[in-house]
Amino acid sequence: MAMSTVEIAAAQGLASQVATVLVHGRITIMLVLVVSEVLRLRIAFVPAIACHCSPGELERQQGEQSNGEPTTHAK
C-alpha cells in the first residue's frame, strides 16, 4: 500500500490553492477551495424546550382547558 502525502502552499488573500499530491507513486495536482474566516458572526442557539414551556406546564394547561377549572397546582 502506498502512502499519500499532501503539501499545500499557503498564500494570503487567495480564495483557492493548488495542492500537489502524491498518490500511488503518481504526482497529482488538485484545486483546494479555501473559505476565509468570517468576522463579527453572531450565532444564537435556541433551546429545544424553553423553561417556561416545560412538559409539566403544558400538561397542566391541557387539563385546565379540558374541564374549564384551574388545576390543583394553580390554586
Secondary structure, 3 states (H helix, E strand, C coil): CCCCEEEECCCCCCCEEEEEEEECCEEEEEEEECCCCCCCCCCCCCCCCCHHHCHHHHHHHHHHHHHCCCCCCCC
